Amino acid sequence: MSRALQPFEELVELDAEALRTWCVRALDALGREREEIDAINVYPVADGDTGTNLYLTAEAAHQAVEAVFAATEPDAAETVWAMAHGALLGARGNSGTILAQLLRGMAGVLAEGRDGDHLARALAEAATAARRAVAHPVEGTILTVASAAALACTGGGRLADVAGSAYEGARTALATTRGQLDVLARAGVVDAGGKGLVTVLGALVETLTGRTPTRPDTPPHGVVVPARPAAPEECGTDEGPAYEVIYLLEAEEAAVDVLRSRLDALGESLVVVGGDGLWNVHVHVDDAGAAVEAGVEAGRPYRIRVTHFASTAATPDGRAERTQRAVVAVVPGEGLAGLCAEAGATTVQTRPGEPPAGDELLDAIRRAHAREVVLLPNDTELRQTAAAAAQRARAEGIRVALIPTRAAVQGIAALAVHEPDRRFDEDVVAMTAAAGATRYAELAVAERQSFTSAGVCQAGDVLGLIEGDVAVIGQDLTDTARTVLDRMLSAGGELVTLIVSDDTPPDLAAALESHVRRGYLAVDTTTYHAGEGAPPLLIGVE
């Protein structure tokens, strides 16, 4: 039984159970205040998702802690590091990424000791680490609130007193953010990220004292609601970068230093958090592909999420209004992710052996920020996972249509005919028809000897899969691809789509295009580059 369900006993130091309880209380509190925090989100982009992002980040931290408790009886150090690591892996948005770094900064100190003096030091280290992670720190944000919390408890003392002082310092600083940023003053609100941090610290106070602290929107600091309508241009929705790009990155610290410089030149709102070889990268850019390519040069990016800001718009009261319709597409490779994002889709990138979980698909549906969402799983194996995510989204009031696309080429065909101004049902029918009219194939290299529908293959053989079944076994990638193309075009076709990865021989696409031009005069060919992490060749025939 967690301490949250037991009679309260004041603690001298944070133990594993208290840290677990803090996670639970923070998640519950952010869940209650998520919509209110979303409603005042006007900086750095008025996309109305700060509360949701903070909640999802806290949820990831909570899940990591629960996983540790399910596997063993962790000590406090293991628990606090699990919390920080979970937040790092699941960080969402600008404020969620900063929250992850705050927790990581605290973990380094709390792993050594967890009394009041250590908590004070932990909050100071957290505030410093968060500022280091942000390329251009701005006052009037969650960073200001974190610094104020640390400053308010500098002297240390009893554990509960330190937490209470930090909370009051953060609450007071939150009220002043309205006068520190023009965009907040015009909208008449406090900083959304800062409010979320106050909520997390309030959960800590409740854990340590058993009492719910005074909310930041009650006297003496005034009510936190929009004082007057804020025009969309005041909230920054008409200017600024077009995309939010987030990914996890495995890289050395020296490479990350170079990455920071490259991304800083590409965009704004740059936050890079983490360490020890694992990082969470967040940036707002116009060129999403370039931001991902910079990550590829630095190390191994994965769990890449690209969100198109044009899919959200500010209402007169400063809230982010849901767009009517959006598309969520699962794609292999950063190149296709950038291509689909440029077409307006919210993307989830996969890597070989790393299919997205249902929570990732649900998160993408939420990030699309639309009343109606068309979901393209682009993989037969993801059908059930996608269906479950769609059902959960429907329970939240989002209308979701799942088109059973089985390959990326079918998803591209569906996205090509997407018209958001059409009636939802008509759009879904047209996209489904386009996907269904696209036959698909894939080239892969056999990893071991095995029996297939085309015979026995050996390790290293090139396999040509048509509609998911092995149809051709060859020795050469180009020859096998020609054979697969001929079989597919024997049933007719007007357009061949070729998708190549970074590992594909550079002359393969040109050779196949030439083959189609010579043998099939009425057939057009188009080629896309999937980048790293995709199969050697994907083929679509419409």
C-alpha positions in Angstrom: 0.0 0.0 0.0 1.4 3.4 -0.9 1.7 6.2 1.7 -1.1 8.0 -0.2 -3.5 5.5 1.3 -2.1 5.3 4.8 -2.5 7.7 7.8 -0.2 10.6 7.4 3.2 10.6 9.2 5.5 13.6 8.8 8.8 12.5 7.2 12.3 13.4 8.1 13.5 12.4 4.6 12.1 11.4 1.3 12.1 7.6 1.1 11.2 5.4 -1.9 7.5 5.2 -0.9 7.3 9.0 -0.5 8.8 9.6 -3.9 6.3 7.2 -5.4 3.5 9.0 -3.7 4.8 12.3 -5.0 4.6 10.9 -8.5 1.0 9.8 -8.0 -0.1 13.1 -6.5 1.7 15.2 -9.2 0.0 13.1 -11.9 -3.4 13.4 -10.3 -3.0 17.2 -9.8 -1.8 17.8 -13.3 -4.7 15.7 -14.6 -7.2 17.9 -12.7 -5.5 21.2 -13.9 -4.6 20.1 -17.4 -7.4 21.9 -19.2 -6.9 25.1 -17.1 -3.1 25.1 -17.9 -3.8 24.4 -21.6 -6.2 27.3 -21.7 -3.6 29.9 -20.6 -0.8 28.5 -22.9 0.2 31.5 -25.1 4.0 31.2 -24.9 6.2 30.3 -26.7 3.4 29.1 -29.1 -0.3 29.5 -28.4 -1.0 25.8 -29.2 -3.0 25.1 -26.0 -1.1 21.9 -25.0 1.2 22.8 -22.1 -1.0 21.2 -19.5 -1.4 18.0 -21.6 2.4 17.9 -22.3 3.2 18.2 -18.6 0.6 15.6 -17.7 2.1 13.1 -20.3 5.6 13.8 -19.0 4.5 13.2 -15.4 2.7 10.1 -16.6 5.9 8.7 -18.1 7.7 9.4 -14.8 5.0 7.6 -12.9 5.0 4.6 -15.1 8.7 4.2 -14.8 8.5 4.3 -11.0 5.7 1.8 -11.0 7.7 -0.5 -13.3 10.6 -0.4 -10.8 8.3 -1.2 -7.9 6.7 -4.0 -9.8 10.1 -5.6 -10.4 11.8 -5.2 -7.1 11.7 -3.2 -3.8 13.7 -0.1 -4.8 15.5 2.2 -2.5 15.1 5.9 -2.7 18.0 6.5 -5.1 16.7 3.9 -7.6 13.2 5.5 -7.3 14.3 9.0 -8.0 16.4 8.0 -10.9 13.6 6.0 -12.4 11.4 9.1 -12.1 13.9 11.2 -13.9 14.6 8.7 -16.5 11.0 8.0 -17.2 10.3 11.8 -17.6 13.3 12.1 -20.0 12.0 9.3 -22.2 8.4 10.6 -22.2 9.0 14.4 -22.2 6.5 16.3 -24.3 6.7 19.8 -25.6 8.8 22.7 -24.3 7.6 22.7 -20.7 7.5 18.9 -20.4 11.1 18.7 -21.6 12.2 21.3 -19.1 10.3 19.5 -16.3 12.2 16.3 -17.2 15.5 18.2 -16.8 14.3 19.7 -13.5 13.7 16.1 -12.2 17.0 15.0 -13.5 18.8 17.8 -11.8 17.0 16.9 -8.5 17.8 13.2 -8.9 21.5 13.8 -8.9 21.3 15.3 -5.4 18.5 13.3 -3.9 20.3 10.1 -4.8 22.9 11.1 -2.2 20.5 12.3 0.5 16.9 13.2 1.0 16.5 15.4 4.0 15.6 19.1 4.0 19.1 20.3 3.2 19.4 17.9 0.3 16.0 18.9 -1.0 17.1 22.6 -1.0 20.3 21.7 -2.9 18.3 19.5 -5.3 16.0 22.4 -6.2 18.9 24.7 -6.8 20.7 22.1 -9.0 17.4 21.5 -10.9 16.9 25.2 -11.6 20.5 25.5 -12.8 20.3 22.4 -15.0 17.1 23.6 -16.6 18.6 26.9 -17.6 21.7 25.2 -19.0 19.4 23.0 -21.2 17.6 26.0 -22.8 19.5 27.7 -25.6 18.1 31.2 -24.8 16.5 31.3 -21.3 13.6 33.8 -21.0 12.3 35.3 -17.8 8.7 35.0 -17.0 8.6 31.3 -17.8 8.9 28.0 -15.9 12.6 28.8 -15.5 11.8 31.9 -13.5 9.5 29.9 -11.3 12.1 27.1 -10.8 14.7 29.7 -9.8 12.4 31.4 -7.3 11.5 28.0 -5.7 15.2 27.3 -5.2 16.0 30.7 -3.9 13.1 30.6 -1.4 14.6 27.6 0.4 18.3 28.3 0.2 18.9 27.9 3.9 17.6 24.4 4.1 15.9 23.1 7.3 13.1 20.6 8.0 12.0 18.7 4.9 8.4 19.9 5.0 9.5 23.5 5.7 11.8 23.4 2.7 9.1 22.1 0.4 6.6 24.6 1.7 9.1 27.5 1.2 9.9 26.3 -2.3 6.2 26.1 -3.1 5.4 29.6 -1.8 8.4 31.1 -3.6 7.2 29.4 -6.9 3.6 30.6 -6.3 4.8 34.2 -5.8 7.0 34.1 -8.8 4.2 32.7 -10.9 2.1 35.7 -10.2 4.8 38.0 -11.4 5.3 36.3 -14.8 2.3 38.1 -16.1 4.3 41.3 -16.0 7.6 39.8 -17.3 6.5 38.8 -20.8 4.5 41.1 -23.1 2.5 38.2 -24.6 1.4 37.1 -21.1 0.5 40.7 -20.2 -1.6 41.1 -23.3 -3.4 37.8 -22.8 -3.8 38.6 -19.1 -2.4 35.2 -17.9 0.5 33.8 -16.1 3.0 31.4 -17.7 1.4 28.0 -18.3 4.6 26.0 -17.7 5.3 27.9 -14.5 1.8 27.1 -13.3 2.4 23.4 -14.0 5.6 23.5 -12.0 3.8 25.1 -9.1 1.3 22.2 -9.3 4.1 19.6 -9.1 5.6 21.3 -6.1 2.2 21.5 -4.5 1.9 17.8 -4.8 5.3 17.5 -3.0 4.0 19.7 -0.2 0.9 17.5 0.1 3.0 14.4 0.2 5.1 15.7 3.1 2.5 17.5 5.1 -0.8 15.8 4.3 -2.3 19.2 3.6 -3.3 20.6 0.2 -1.5 24.0 -0.3 -3.2 27.2 -1.4 -3.7 27.2 -5.1 -1.8 29.8 -7.1 -5.1 31.2 -8.5 -6.5 32.2 -5.1 -5.8 35.4 -3.0 -3.5 37.0 -2.3 -2.1 36.7 -5.8 -5.2 37.1 -7.9 -7.1 34.9 -10.2 -5.3 33.3 -13.1 -7.7 33.8 -16.0 -7.5 35.8 -19.2 -8.1 39.5 -18.3 -9.0 40.4 -21.9 -9.2 38.6 -25.2 -5.8 38.2 -26.9 -5.7 38.4 -30.7 -4.1 35.5 -32.5 -1.2 37.7 -33.7 -0.6 38.7 -30.1 -0.1 35.1 -29.1 2.4 34.5 -31.8 0.4 32.1 -34.0 0.9 34.0 -37.2 4.7 34.1 -37.1 7.5 31.8 -36.0 8.6 28.4 -37.1 6.1 26.0 -38.7 7.1 22.7 -36.9 7.8 21.4 -33.4 10.4 18.6 -33.6 11.1 16.3 -30.7 13.2 13.2 -30.6 15.3 11.0 -28.3 19.0 10.9 -29.2 21.7 8.5 -28.3 24.9 10.5 -28.7 28.2 11.5 -27.0 28.2 14.9 -25.2 30.7 16.4 -27.6 28.4 15.6 -30.5 25.4 17.1 -28.6 27.3 20.4 -28.2 27.7 20.6 -32.0 24.0 19.6 -32.4 22.9 22.5 -30.1 24.8 25.0 -32.3 23.2 23.6 -35.5 19.7 23.5 -34.1 20.0 27.0 -32.6 20.8 28.3 -36.1 17.8 26.4 -37.6 15.1 27.5 -35.2 14.1 28.6 -31.7 12.7 27.3 -28.4 15.7 24.9 -28.3 15.9 22.6 -25.3 18.3 19.7 -25.1 18.1 17.7 -21.8 19.6 14.5 -20.6 23.1 13.1 -20.3 25.1 9.9 -20.0 24.6 9.2 -23.7 20.8 9.7 -23.8 19.1 13.0 -24.7 15.7 14.5 -25.4 15.8 17.2 -28.1 13.1 19.8 -28.6 13.1 22.6 -31.1 10.8 24.8 -33.2 11.9 25.0 -36.9 10.7 25.6 -40.4 12.8 22.8 -41.8 11.8 19.7 -39.9 13.9 17.4 -42.1 17.1 19.5 -41.4 16.4 19.3 -37.6 16.2 15.5 -37.8 19.2 15.2 -40.1 21.2 17.2 -37.5 20.3 14.5 -35.0 21.4 11.8 -37.4 24.8 13.4 -37.7 25.1 13.6 -33.9 24.0 10.1 -33.1 20.9 7.9 -33.3 17.6 9.7 -33.1 14.4 7.8 -32.5 10.9 8.3 -31.3 10.8 11.3 -33.7 7.7 13.5 -33.4 7.0 16.3 -35.8 4.0 18.6 -35.2 2.8 21.1 -37.7 1.9 24.3 -35.8 -0.5 25.3 -38.6 -2.9 22.7 -37.3 -3.6 24.9 -34.3 -4.9 28.4 -34.1 -5.6 30.7 -31.2 -9.2 31.8 -30.4 -10.0 35.3 -29.2 -9.6 34.2 -25.5 -6.1 33.0 -26.1 -7.1 29.3 -26.1 -5.8 27.0 -28.8 -8.8 26.0 -31.0 -8.9 22.5 -32.3 -8.7 22.3 -36.1 -11.5 20.4 -37.7 -9.5 17.6 -39.2 -6.0 16.2 -39.1 -4.1 13.1 -40.3 -1.7 11.0 -38.1 0.7 8.8 -40.1 3.1 6.2 -38.9 6.2 6.1 -41.1 9.6 4.5 -41.3 12.6 6.9 -41.6 13.0 10.6 -40.9 12.8 11.5 -44.6 9.2 10.3 -44.8 8.4 11.9 -41.5 9.4 15.2 -42.9 7.6 14.6 -46.2 4.3 13.8 -44.4 4.8 16.7 -41.9 5.1 19.1 -44.8 1.8 17.7 -46.1 0.3 18.7 -42.8 0.3 15.3 -41.1 1.3 14.6 -37.5 3.9 11.8 -37.7 5.1 8.9 -35.6 8.4 7.4 -36.8 9.2 3.7 -36.5 12.5 2.0 -36.7 13.2 -1.7 -37.4 12.2 -3.8 -34.4 10.8 -0.7 -32.6 7.1 -0.4 -33.4 5.3 2.4 -31.6 3.2 1.6 -28.6 -0.5 2.4 -28.2 0.4 5.4 -25.9 2.6 6.9 -28.6 -0.2 6.7 -31.2 -2.7 8.1 -28.7 -0.2 10.9 -28.0 0.1 11.7 -31.7 -3.7 11.8 -32.0 -3.8 14.3 -29.1 -0.9 16.3 -30.6 -2.9 16.6 -33.9 -5.2 18.8 -31.8 -8.2 18.2 -34.1 -11.9 17.3 -33.7 -11.5 14.7 -36.4 -8.5 12.5 -37.0 -7.6 10.1 -39.8 -5.1 7.5 -38.5 -2.8 5.8 -41.0 -0.9 2.9 -39.3 0.9 1.9 -42.5 1.8 -1.5 -41.1 -0.3 -4.7 -40.8 1.2 -5.5 -37.5 0.0 -2.2 -36.0 -3.6 -2.7 -36.8 -4.7 -3.8 -33.4 -2.5 -1.3 -31.6 -3.9 1.5 -33.8 -7.4 0.3 -33.2 -6.9 0.4 -29.4 -5.4 3.9 -29.6 -8.3 5.1 -31.8 -10.8 3.7 -29.3 -9.1 5.5 -26.4 -9.1 8.8 -28.3 -12.8 8.4 -29.1 -13.4 8.1 -25.4 -11.8 11.6 -25.1 -14.3 13.0 -27.6 -12.1 12.9 -30.7 -13.7 11.4 -33.8 -11.1 9.0 -35.2 -11.2 7.0 -38.5 -8.7 4.2 -38.8 -7.8 3.5 -42.4 -6.1 0.0 -42.5 -3.1 1.0 -44.5 -0.5 -1.8 -44.6 2.5 0.0 -45.9 4.0 3.5 -46.1 3.2 3.8 -49.9 -0.5 3.2 -49.1 -0.3 6.0 -46.5 1.3 8.4 -49.0 -1.4 7.6 -51.5 -4.1 8.3 -49.0 -2.5 11.5 -47.8 -2.2 12.7 -51.5 -6.0 12.7 -51.8 -6.8 14.1 -48.4 -9.0 17.2 -48.5 -9.8 18.6 -45.0 -12.6 20.8 -46.5 -14.6 17.7 -47.5 -17.1 16.0 -45.3 -15.3 13.7 -42.9 -16.9 10.5 -44.3 -16.3 11.5 -47.9 -12.6 12.3 -47.1 -12.2 8.9 -45.3 -13.8 7.1 -48.2 -11.5 8.8 -50.8 -8.4 8.2 -48.7 -9.4 4.5 -48.1 -10.0 4.0 -51.9 -6.6 5.6 -52.7 -4.8 3.3 -50.2 -6.7 0.2 -51.4 -5.8 0.9 -55.0 -2.1 0.9 -54.2 -0.4 -2.4 -54.3 2.8 -2.5 -52.3 6.0 -4.4 -52.1 9.2 -4.4 -50.0 12.7 -5.5 -50.5 14.5 -7.0 -47.5 17.7 -9.0 -46.7 17.2 -12.4 -45.1 19.0 -12.6 -41.7 19.0 -16.4 -41.6 17.9 -19.5 -43.5 14.2 -20.0 -43.5 11.2 -21.4 -45.4 9.2 -18.9 -47.4 6.2 -19.0 -49.8 8.8 -18.7 -52.7 11.1 -21.4 -51.4 14.0 -21.7 -49.0 16.1 -18.6 -48.5 19.6 -18.3 -47.1 21.1 -15.6 -44.9 22.0 -12.7 -47.1 19.5 -13.4 -49.8 17.4 -10.5 -51.1 13.7 -11.1 -50.5 11.0 -9.4 -52.6 7.8 -9.3 -50.6 4.6 -8.4 -52.5 1.5 -7.6 -50.3 3.4 -9.1 -47.3 4.3 -12.4 -48.9 7.8 -13.4 -50.2 7.4 -13.7 -54.0 11.0 -13.4 -55.2 14.3 -14.7 -53.7 17.4 -13.2 -55.4 21.0 -12.4 -54.9 21.2 -8.9 -56.2 19.1 -6.0 -55.0 18.6 -4.3 -58.4 17.7 -7.5 -60.2 15.3 -8.6 -57.5 13.7 -5.2 -57.6 13.2 -5.3 -61.3 11.6 -8.8 -61.0 9.2 -7.5 -58.3 8.3 -4.4 -60.4 7.5 -6.6 -63.4 5.3 -8.8 -61.5 3.4 -5.9 -60.0 3.0 -4.0 -63.3 1.8 -7.2 -65.1 -1.6 -6.4 -63.5 -1.5 -2.8 -64.7 -0.7 0.5 -63.1 -0.3 4.2 -63.7 2.1 5.3 -61.0 5.1 3.6 -59.4 6.3 5.0 -56.1 9.8 4.1 -54.9 10.9 4.8 -51.4 14.6 4.3 -50.7 16.6 4.5 -47.4 20.1 5.7 -46.6 21.4 2.1 -46.9 20.0 1.6 -50.4 22.7 1.7 -53.2 22.6 5.2 -54.7 22.0 4.1 -58.2 19.1 1.7 -57.5 16.2 4.2 -57.9 17.6 5.6 -61.1 18.0 2.1 -62.5 14.4 1.2 -61.6 13.1 4.5 -63.1 14.9 3.7 -66.3 13.5 0.2 -66.3 9.9 1.5 -66.0 10.4 4.1 -68.7 11.7 1.5 -71.2 9.1 -1.2 -70.5 6.0 0.7 -69.5 5.5 3.8 -71.5 2.3 4.9 -69.8 3.5 4.5 -66.3 5.0 7.4 -64.3 7.6 7.0 -61.5 8.3 9.1 -58.4 11.0 8.5 -55.8 11.1 9.5 -52.1 14.0 9.2 -49.7 13.0 7.7 -46.3 16.4 8.3 -44.7 17.8 6.2 -42.0 15.8 3.4 -40.4 13.7 2.4 -43.3 13.8 -0.9 -45.4 16.1 -0.8 -48.4 13.2 -0.3 -50.9 9.5 0.1 -50.7 7.4 0.0 -53.9 3.9 1.2 -54.5 1.9 0.7 -57.7 -1.3 2.7 -58.2 
